[in-house]
Amino acid sequence: MGSAALALAGAIALPGTAQAANVLTNPGFESGALSPWSCTGNLGSVVSSPVHGGSKALAGAVSSSDNAKCSQTVSVQPNTAYTLSGWVRGSYVYLGVDGGASTWTSSPSAYSQLSVSFTTGASQTSATIYVHGWYAQGTYYADDISLDGPGGGGGSDSQAPSAPTGLTSTGKTSSSVSLSWTASTDNVGVTAYDIYSGSAQVLSVSGTSATVNGLSPSTGYTFTVRARDAAGNVSGASNSVSVTTNAGSGGTSFKQAAPYLYEGWGDPPSVSTVMSATGIKWFTMAFMLDGGGCNPMWDSTRPLTGGIDQTVINQVRSAGGDIVPSFGGWQGSKLGANCSSASALAAALQKVIDAYSLKAIDMDIENTDEFENEAVQARILTALKTVKANNPGLKTIVTFGTSTTGPTYYGNRLIEQAKSLNADIDVFTIMPFDFGGGSDMYGNTVNATEGLKAKLKSTFGWDDATAYAHIGISGMNGLSDQQENTTPAIWTQIRDWANSHHIARLAYWSVNRDRPCPGGGVVSNCSGISQSTWQFTSITAGFTG
């Protein structure tokens, strides 16, 4: 559906003068939806940060095989000069017109303006303008795009396309519905199909199939499709199809009380002693890192199998429990940052899954190398999507820091990328500590979790119950790195709140520190406060969701 060939400026006839009017629709994405933009691979989404102007912008979640090209076709006048401009942010972002001029820039940390001029052909009546990133270079952003010049108008095309027919559902999950339909016809040509859920437009695509994501489990939806041409004429609605999504696989059925246990630090306790004393069944085992060459090893130094970590895992399982390995953490050589691609990272994760027949994995995404690197975020999420598809029943968890009011910029970006990549993450776990010295650890934890819930609702379209069922809390017992004090009484309050709101996961850092040492400060083998031995683990074991 490329436009007609563009004539060189000044060829054959003098071009008309472009009037200063933006002929694009939804140029700043302020509608909150993509339409009438269409993005390859369903990789485009509208985000609230970072923006150049207004409150919305376009995000293109580039993958290793798709540059997330987002385009819009508009009516133009023949033999007329136009100026295309827009604000973009990211590595290798392109702006141009199909069949004609384009330009690009690299501006990963701030918005930069691109501008290019072109002249339409002698008989050209439509043009398709686009913006895209580059393969495997991370998410790009675009905002306030303008095509200055006269619109097509003139009554040259007032005929609407025929209504699409044969709309049917070709598949569904707990959060998505796939649709297909028969193409419409038009006197000039169909440029896009708009998908509606009820009366709300939810997606715009160029082909005759689409997958609508971000839906709620066990919920009924009714879809229709309308065709649109370059002049903006819209067809009547297709037949409607009603679909009920599947029950949520990662929702209320998945509950995990799993405090962190670290075999490389802090006088590791006997797991059989801890399990017998507290009733805990799950542990989050820290940390799976890169041993070199995208090769998973415990702490980058201990073997994947056959070492102390395997011995401990065998003991946990012999006592009727299980473990979830945590990949990443604050420091060390991390697989997410060092594996060269999402597929390489997925292969590394698969080695660990196969080694221990895992039921769940946790990606602890922290620091500038992973959390504050949007390309690495996307690599991790894509890898999690891959291993989840290849290991039916596997639960995927992402763990990250937070502010006292909810996710930070990079936390919001992580959630938005999870949505745009359709990563189907089961649990988003926040770490509500190291806020900067906050004294009300219960109130701060609740407020941070409510902020996460609000973000999940707005991003995925979930209701309260579904959002809570995808949330985890991972605290820090006793004194935190910033001297915040979570006492056993406060941790009990947090656990009770977590149970009453039916979240998915409760963890804390760490069992190694679940021993008293009043006045001991922040150390590896005790909490720095007065408590009973294994008291935080006992409290955590009472989490049922």
C-alpha positions as CSV (number, residue, x, y, z in Angstrom):
1,M,0.0,0.0,0.0
2,G,2.9,2.4,-0.8
3,S,2.0,5.7,-2.3
4,A,2.6,6.6,-5.9
5,A,6.1,7.4,-6.9
6,L,7.3,10.9,-5.8
7,A,8.4,13.3,-8.5
8,L,11.6,15.3,-8.1
9,A,10.9,18.8,-7.0
10,G,10.6,21.1,-10.0
11,A,10.3,18.3,-12.5
12,I,7.8,18.8,-15.4
13,A,5.8,21.4,-13.6
14,L,6.3,23.8,-10.8
15,P,5.0,22.5,-7.5
16,G,2.1,24.2,-5.7
17,T,2.8,26.0,-2.5
18,A,2.2,24.1,0.7
19,Q,0.0,25.9,3.1
20,A,0.9,25.7,6.8
21,A,-1.6,23.1,7.9
22,N,-1.0,19.7,9.4
23,V,-2.9,17.1,7.3
24,L,-2.2,14.2,9.6
25,T,-4.8,12.8,12.0
26,N,-3.8,12.2,15.7
27,P,-0.3,13.7,15.1
28,G,0.5,13.9,18.8
29,F,-1.3,10.6,19.8
30,E,-3.3,12.7,22.3
31,S,-6.4,10.5,21.6
32,G,-4.7,7.8,23.6
33,A,-5.1,5.4,20.8
34,L,-3.0,4.7,17.7
35,S,-5.7,5.1,15.0
36,P,-5.3,6.0,12.2
37,W,-1.6,5.0,12.6
38,S,-0.8,1.3,11.9
39,C,2.3,-0.4,13.3
40,T,4.0,-3.5,12.0
41,G,3.9,-6.5,14.3
42,N,1.5,-4.7,16.7
43,L,4.6,-3.2,18.2
44,G,3.3,0.3,18.6
45,S,1.6,1.7,21.7
46,V,0.6,5.0,23.1
47,V,2.5,6.0,26.3
48,S,2.4,8.8,28.8
49,S,6.2,9.1,29.2
50,P,8.5,10.3,27.8
51,V,6.5,12.8,25.7
52,H,7.6,15.9,23.8
53,G,4.3,17.8,23.9
54,G,1.0,17.2,25.5
55,S,0.4,14.0,27.5
56,K,0.9,11.2,25.1
57,A,3.5,9.9,22.6
58,L,4.1,6.9,20.4
59,A,6.4,4.0,21.5
60,G,7.7,1.5,19.0
61,A,9.0,-1.7,20.7
62,V,11.6,-2.7,18.1
63,S,12.6,-6.3,18.0
64,S,15.4,-8.2,16.4
65,S,13.2,-8.9,13.4
66,D,10.9,-5.9,13.2
67,N,11.7,-2.2,13.2
68,A,8.2,-1.3,14.5
69,K,7.3,0.8,11.5
70,C,4.2,3.0,12.2
71,S,2.6,4.7,9.3
72,Q,-0.4,6.8,8.3
73,T,-1.8,7.3,4.8
74,V,-3.4,10.7,3.9
75,S,-4.9,12.4,0.9
76,V,-2.5,14.9,-0.8
77,Q,-2.6,17.1,-3.9
78,P,-0.6,16.3,-7.0
79,N,2.6,18.2,-7.8
80,T,2.7,19.9,-4.4
81,A,5.5,20.5,-2.0
82,Y,5.1,19.1,1.6
83,T,7.2,19.3,4.7
84,L,7.3,16.3,7.1
85,S,8.6,16.9,10.6
86,G,8.4,15.2,14.0
87,W,10.1,14.8,17.3
88,V,11.8,11.5,18.0
89,R,13.9,9.8,20.7
90,G,15.9,6.6,20.6
91,S,18.8,4.9,18.8
92,Y,18.4,5.2,15.0
93,V,14.9,6.6,14.5
94,Y,13.7,7.2,10.9
95,L,11.0,9.6,9.6
96,G,10.0,9.5,5.9
97,V,7.4,8.9,3.2
98,D,6.9,5.6,1.4
99,G,8.7,5.7,-2.0
100,G,10.4,8.9,-1.3
101,A,12.5,11.0,1.1
102,S,13.5,10.0,4.6
103,T,15.9,11.1,7.3
104,W,17.1,9.7,10.6
105,T,18.9,10.6,13.9
106,S,20.3,8.9,17.0
107,S,19.1,10.7,20.2
108,P,18.6,8.0,22.9
109,S,18.3,10.3,25.9
110,A,16.2,13.3,24.6
111,Y,13.8,14.2,21.9
112,S,15.3,15.6,18.7
113,Q,13.4,17.1,15.7
114,L,13.6,15.5,12.3
115,S,12.4,17.3,9.1
116,V,12.3,16.3,5.4
117,S,10.6,17.9,2.4
118,F,9.2,16.2,-0.7
119,T,7.0,17.0,-3.7
120,T,4.2,14.8,-4.8
121,G,3.9,13.3,-8.3
122,A,1.9,14.8,-11.1
123,S,-1.0,12.4,-10.5
124,Q,-0.4,11.5,-6.9
125,T,-3.4,11.7,-4.5
126,S,-2.2,9.9,-1.4
127,A,1.0,9.6,0.6
128,T,2.0,7.2,3.4
129,I,4.3,8.7,6.0
130,Y,6.1,6.6,8.5
131,V,8.4,6.5,11.6
132,H,10.4,3.5,12.6
133,G,13.4,2.4,14.7
134,W,16.1,0.0,13.8
135,Y,16.4,-3.7,14.5
136,A,17.4,-4.7,18.0
137,Q,18.2,-1.1,18.9
138,G,15.6,-0.7,21.6
139,T,12.3,1.1,21.9
140,Y,11.9,4.4,20.1
141,Y,9.5,7.3,20.8
142,A,7.8,9.8,18.4
143,D,5.6,12.7,19.1
144,D,4.1,15.8,17.4
145,I,4.5,14.6,13.9
146,S,3.4,17.1,11.2
147,L,2.8,16.9,7.5
148,D,2.5,20.6,6.4
149,G,0.7,21.2,3.2
150,P,-2.8,21.2,1.6
151,G,-5.0,18.2,2.2
152,G,-6.3,16.1,-0.7
153,G,-9.9,17.3,-0.5
154,G,-11.6,18.5,-3.6
155,G,-14.2,15.9,-3.5
156,S,-12.0,13.5,-5.5
157,D,-12.8,10.5,-3.4
158,S,-16.0,10.5,-1.3
159,Q,-16.8,6.8,-1.7
160,A,-16.4,4.6,1.4
161,P,-15.0,1.1,1.3
162,S,-17.4,-1.9,1.5
163,A,-17.9,-3.3,5.0
164,P,-15.5,-6.1,6.0
165,T,-17.2,-9.6,6.0
166,G,-16.6,-12.9,7.7
167,L,-15.2,-11.6,10.9
168,T,-14.3,-14.5,13.1
169,S,-12.2,-15.3,16.2
170,T,-9.1,-17.4,15.4
171,G,-7.8,-17.8,18.9
172,K,-7.9,-16.5,22.5
173,T,-6.0,-16.5,25.8
174,S,-6.8,-15.0,29.2
175,S,-5.7,-11.6,28.0
176,S,-6.0,-11.6,24.2
177,V,-8.3,-12.4,21.2
178,S,-7.1,-13.0,17.7
179,L,-9.4,-12.0,14.8
180,S,-9.5,-12.3,11.0
181,W,-11.9,-11.1,8.3
182,T,-12.4,-10.8,4.6
183,A,-10.9,-7.8,2.9
184,S,-13.1,-4.8,1.9
185,T,-13.1,-3.3,-1.6
186,D,-12.7,0.4,-2.4
187,N,-12.6,2.6,-5.6
188,V,-9.1,3.8,-4.7
189,G,-7.9,1.4,-2.1
190,V,-8.3,0.4,1.6
191,T,-5.5,1.8,3.8
192,A,-6.5,0.5,7.2
193,Y,-8.9,-1.5,9.3
194,D,-10.1,-0.2,12.6
195,I,-11.1,-2.8,15.3
196,Y,-13.8,-1.9,17.8
197,S,-14.6,-3.5,21.1
198,G,-18.2,-2.4,21.6
199,S,-18.2,1.3,20.7
200,A,-14.5,1.9,21.5
201,Q,-11.8,1.6,18.9
202,V,-9.0,-0.5,20.3
203,L,-6.6,-1.2,17.3
204,S,-5.8,-0.2,13.7
205,V,-4.0,-2.5,11.3
206,S,-3.2,-2.6,7.6
207,G,-4.0,-6.3,7.1
208,T,-7.0,-8.6,7.5
209,S,-6.1,-10.1,10.9
210,A,-5.2,-8.7,14.3
211,T,-4.7,-9.7,17.9
212,V,-6.3,-7.5,20.6
213,N,-4.2,-7.6,23.8
214,G,-4.6,-6.3,27.3
215,L,-8.0,-8.0,28.0
216,S,-9.3,-9.3,31.3
217,P,-9.6,-13.0,32.0
218,S,-13.0,-14.7,31.9
219,T,-14.6,-11.6,30.3
220,G,-16.9,-11.3,27.3
221,Y,-16.1,-8.9,24.5
222,T,-17.9,-8.1,21.2
223,F,-15.8,-7.0,18.3
224,T,-16.5,-5.3,14.9
225,V,-14.2,-4.0,12.2
226,R,-14.5,-1.1,9.8
227,A,-12.4,-0.3,6.7
228,R,-10.9,3.1,6.0
229,D,-9.4,4.6,2.8
230,A,-6.7,7.3,2.2
231,A,-9.4,10.1,2.0
232,G,-10.7,9.1,5.5
233,N,-13.9,7.5,4.2
234,V,-15.0,4.8,6.6
235,S,-17.1,1.7,5.9
236,G,-20.0,0.3,7.7
237,A,-19.3,-2.2,10.5
238,S,-18.6,-5.8,9.8
239,N,-20.6,-8.6,11.4
240,S,-20.0,-8.7,15.2
241,V,-18.3,-11.6,17.0
242,S,-18.5,-12.2,20.7
243,V,-15.7,-13.9,22.6
244,T,-15.1,-14.7,26.3
245,T,-11.4,-14.8,27.2
246,N,-9.9,-17.7,29.0
247,A,-9.6,-17.9,32.8
248,G,-6.4,-16.2,34.0
249,S,-3.5,-18.7,34.2
250,G,-1.3,-16.4,36.3
251,G,-4.0,-14.9,38.5
252,T,-5.6,-16.1,41.6
253,S,-4.4,-19.7,41.1
254,F,-0.7,-18.7,41.6
255,K,0.4,-17.8,45.1
256,Q,3.9,-17.8,46.4
257,A,5.5,-17.0,49.8
258,A,9.1,-17.2,48.8
259,P,11.8,-15.3,50.9
260,Y,15.2,-14.9,49.4
261,L,18.0,-17.4,50.3
262,Y,21.6,-16.7,49.3
263,E,24.2,-19.5,49.4
264,G,27.1,-17.1,48.5
265,W,26.9,-14.8,51.5
266,G,25.6,-14.2,55.0
267,D,26.2,-17.5,56.8
268,P,23.6,-19.5,54.9
269,P,21.3,-21.3,57.3
270,S,20.2,-24.9,57.1
271,V,17.1,-24.9,54.9
272,S,15.7,-28.0,56.7
273,T,16.0,-26.2,60.0
274,V,14.2,-23.1,58.7
275,M,11.5,-25.1,57.0
276,S,10.8,-27.2,60.1
277,A,10.7,-24.1,62.3
278,T,8.5,-21.9,60.2
279,G,6.4,-23.9,57.7
280,I,7.8,-22.1,54.7
281,K,7.7,-24.1,51.5
282,W,9.2,-21.8,48.8
283,F,12.5,-20.0,48.6
284,T,13.8,-17.4,46.1
285,M,17.3,-18.6,45.4
286,A,19.8,-15.8,44.7
287,F,21.5,-15.1,42.3
288,M,21.8,-16.6,38.9
289,L,24.4,-14.6,36.9
290,D,26.6,-14.9,33.8
291,G,29.6,-17.1,34.2
292,G,30.9,-15.8,30.9
293,G,29.6,-16.2,27.3
294,C,26.0,-16.0,28.4
295,N,26.4,-19.1,30.5
296,P,24.3,-19.3,33.7
297,M,26.1,-19.9,37.0
298,W,25.2,-19.2,40.6
299,D,26.9,-15.9,41.5
300,S,28.9,-16.2,38.2
301,T,31.3,-18.6,40.0
302,R,29.4,-21.6,41.4
303,P,28.3,-24.4,39.0
304,L,24.7,-24.5,37.7
305,T,24.4,-28.1,38.9
306,G,26.4,-30.3,41.2
307,G,27.4,-27.6,43.8
308,I,26.0,-26.3,47.1
309,D,23.1,-24.6,45.4
310,Q,21.9,-28.0,44.0
311,T,22.4,-29.6,47.4
312,V,20.2,-27.0,49.0
313,I,17.5,-27.3,46.3
314,N,17.4,-31.0,46.8
315,Q,17.0,-30.5,50.5
316,V,14.1,-28.1,49.9
317,R,12.3,-30.4,47.6
318,S,12.9,-33.4,49.9
319,A,11.1,-31.4,52.6
320,G,8.1,-30.9,50.3
321,G,9.1,-27.4,49.1
322,D,10.4,-25.8,45.9
323,I,12.5,-22.9,44.7
324,V,12.4,-20.1,42.2
325,P,15.8,-18.9,41.0
326,S,16.3,-15.1,40.9
327,F,18.3,-13.9,37.8
328,G,20.1,-10.6,38.2
329,G,20.1,-8.4,41.3
330,W,21.9,-5.2,42.1
331,Q,25.4,-6.1,41.1
332,G,27.5,-8.7,39.3
333,S,27.7,-9.8,35.7
334,K,24.1,-10.3,34.6
335,L,22.7,-12.5,31.9
336,G,20.1,-9.9,30.7
337,A,22.8,-7.3,30.1
338,N,25.5,-9.6,28.7
339,C,23.6,-12.1,26.5
340,S,23.7,-10.6,23.0
341,S,20.1,-11.1,22.1
342,A,16.7,-12.1,23.4
343,S,17.1,-15.6,21.8
344,A,20.5,-16.1,23.5
345,L,19.1,-15.0,26.8
346,A,16.1,-17.3,26.4
347,A,18.5,-20.2,25.7
348,A,20.4,-19.4,28.9
349,L,17.2,-19.3,30.9
350,Q,16.2,-22.6,29.4
351,K,19.4,-24.2,30.6
352,V,18.3,-23.4,34.2
353,I,14.7,-24.4,33.6
354,D,15.9,-27.8,32.3
355,A,18.5,-28.3,35.0
356,Y,15.9,-28.0,37.8
357,S,12.5,-28.7,36.1
358,L,11.4,-25.3,37.3
359,K,7.8,-24.1,37.8
360,A,8.7,-20.4,38.0
361,I,11.6,-18.0,37.3
362,D,12.2,-14.5,38.7
363,M,14.1,-11.7,36.9
364,D,15.3,-9.2,39.4
365,I,15.9,-6.2,37.2
366,E,18.0,-3.6,38.8
367,N,20.6,-0.8,38.3
368,T,21.6,1.0,35.1
369,D,22.7,-2.1,33.2
370,E,19.2,-3.7,33.1
371,F,16.5,-1.7,34.8
372,E,17.5,1.7,33.4
373,N,18.3,0.3,29.9
374,E,15.1,0.1,27.9
375,A,16.7,-2.2,25.2
376,V,17.8,-4.7,27.9
377,Q,14.3,-4.5,29.5
378,A,12.9,-5.5,26.1
379,R,15.5,-8.2,25.7
380,I,14.5,-9.7,29.1
381,L,10.8,-9.5,28.5
382,T,11.1,-11.1,25.0
383,A,13.2,-13.9,26.5
384,L,10.6,-14.5,29.2
385,K,7.9,-14.6,26.6
386,T,9.9,-17.2,24.7
387,V,10.5,-19.5,27.6
388,K,6.9,-19.2,28.7
389,A,5.7,-20.3,25.3
390,N,8.2,-23.2,25.3
391,N,7.5,-24.4,28.8
392,P,3.7,-24.7,29.4
393,G,2.7,-23.8,32.9
394,L,5.9,-21.9,33.7
395,K,5.2,-18.8,35.8
396,T,7.3,-15.6,35.0
397,I,8.1,-13.0,37.6
398,V,9.8,-9.6,37.2
399,T,11.1,-7.8,40.3
400,F,12.1,-4.1,40.3
401,G,12.4,-1.1,42.6
402,T,9.7,1.5,43.3
403,S,9.0,4.9,44.7
404,T,6.7,5.4,47.7
405,T,3.8,6.2,45.3
406,G,4.3,3.4,42.7
407,P,6.6,2.6,39.8
408,T,9.3,5.0,38.7
409,Y,9.8,6.1,35.1
410,Y,11.7,2.9,34.3
411,G,9.2,0.8,36.2
412,N,6.4,2.3,34.2
413,R,8.4,1.7,31.0
414,L,9.0,-2.0,32.0
415,I,5.2,-2.5,32.4
416,E,4.5,-0.7,29.1
417,Q,7.0,-2.8,27.3
418,A,5.5,-6.0,28.8
419,K,2.2,-4.9,27.3
420,S,3.5,-3.9,23.9
421,L,5.5,-7.1,23.6
422,N,2.6,-9.3,24.8
423,A,5.1,-10.9,27.2
424,D,2.3,-12.2,29.5
425,I,4.2,-11.7,32.7
426,D,2.5,-13.5,35.7
427,V,3.7,-11.3,38.5
428,F,5.1,-7.8,38.7
429,T,7.0,-7.7,42.1
430,I,8.1,-4.4,43.6
431,M,10.8,-3.9,46.2
432,P,9.3,-1.3,48.6
433,F,12.4,-0.3,50.5
434,D,15.4,2.0,50.1
435,F,13.0,4.8,49.4
436,G,15.4,7.3,50.9
437,G,14.7,7.0,54.6
438,G,10.9,6.8,54.8
439,S,9.7,6.1,58.3
440,D,6.2,4.7,57.6
441,M,7.2,1.4,56.1
442,Y,3.7,-0.1,56.2
443,G,2.1,3.0,54.7
444,N,4.8,3.4,52.1
445,T,4.5,-0.2,51.0
446,V,0.8,0.0,50.7
447,N,1.0,3.2,48.7
448,A,3.7,1.9,46.4
449,T,1.6,-1.3,45.8
450,E,-1.5,0.7,45.1
451,G,0.5,2.8,42.6
452,L,1.6,-0.4,40.9
453,K,-2.0,-1.6,40.8
454,A,-3.2,1.6,39.1
455,K,-0.4,1.3,36.5
456,L,-1.4,-2.3,35.7
457,K,-5.0,-1.3,35.4
458,S,-4.4,1.6,33.1
459,T,-1.8,-0.3,30.9
460,F,-3.6,-3.7,30.6
461,G,-7.2,-2.6,31.1
462,W,-7.6,-4.9,34.1
463,D,-10.0,-4.6,37.0
464,D,-8.8,-4.3,40.6
465,A,-8.9,-8.0,41.3
466,T,-7.0,-9.0,38.2
467,A,-4.4,-6.3,38.8
468,Y,-3.8,-7.4,42.5
469,A,-3.5,-11.0,41.3
470,H,-0.5,-10.0,39.2
471,I,1.3,-8.2,42.0
472,G,4.1,-9.2,44.3
473,I,5.8,-7.5,47.3
474,S,9.4,-8.1,48.2
475,G,10.5,-6.2,51.3
476,M,13.6,-6.0,53.4
477,N,13.5,-7.3,57.0
478,G,14.8,-5.2,59.8
479,L,17.1,-2.3,58.8
480,S,17.3,-1.5,55.1
481,D,20.4,-0.1,53.3
482,Q,19.0,3.3,54.1
483,Q,18.2,2.6,57.7
484,E,14.5,2.1,57.2
485,N,13.1,-0.2,59.8
486,T,10.6,-2.9,59.0
487,T,9.8,-4.6,62.3
488,P,8.1,-8.0,62.7
489,A,4.9,-6.1,63.6
490,I,5.1,-4.0,60.4
491,W,5.9,-7.1,58.3
492,T,2.8,-8.8,59.8
493,Q,0.7,-5.8,58.8
494,I,2.1,-5.9,55.3
495,R,1.4,-9.7,55.1
496,D,-2.2,-9.3,56.3
497,W,-2.8,-6.5,53.8
498,A,-1.3,-8.7,51.0
499,N,-3.7,-11.5,52.0
500,S,-6.7,-9.3,52.2
501,H,-6.0,-7.9,48.7
502,H,-5.2,-11.3,47.2
503,I,-1.9,-10.5,45.6
504,A,0.2,-13.2,44.1
505,R,3.6,-13.2,45.8
506,L,5.3,-12.2,49.1
507,A,9.0,-12.2,49.5
508,Y,11.7,-10.4,51.5
509,W,15.5,-10.0,51.6
510,S,16.6,-12.3,53.2
511,V,16.4,-15.5,55.2
512,N,20.1,-15.1,55.8
513,R,19.3,-11.9,57.8
514,D,16.3,-13.4,59.7
515,R,18.2,-13.5,63.0
516,P,18.4,-10.9,65.8
517,C,21.3,-8.5,66.3
518,P,19.9,-5.3,68.0
519,G,22.2,-2.4,67.1
520,G,24.1,-4.5,64.6
521,G,23.4,-2.3,61.7
522,V,22.9,-3.5,58.1
523,V,24.8,-6.7,57.8
524,S,24.5,-9.9,55.9
525,N,23.6,-12.4,58.6
526,C,21.2,-10.6,60.9
527,S,18.5,-8.0,60.7
528,G,20.0,-5.2,62.9
529,I,17.0,-5.3,65.2
530,S,15.5,-7.2,68.1
531,Q,13.5,-10.2,66.8
532,S,13.1,-14.0,67.2
533,T,15.2,-16.2,65.0
534,W,13.3,-17.0,61.7
535,Q,10.5,-14.6,62.8
536,F,10.1,-12.9,59.4
537,T,10.1,-16.3,57.6
538,S,7.4,-17.5,59.9
539,I,5.3,-14.4,59.2
540,T,5.9,-14.8,55.5
541,A,4.8,-18.4,55.6
542,G,1.4,-17.1,56.7
543,F,0.9,-15.5,53.3
544,T,-1.9,-17.4,51.4
545,G,-3.1,-14.7,49.0
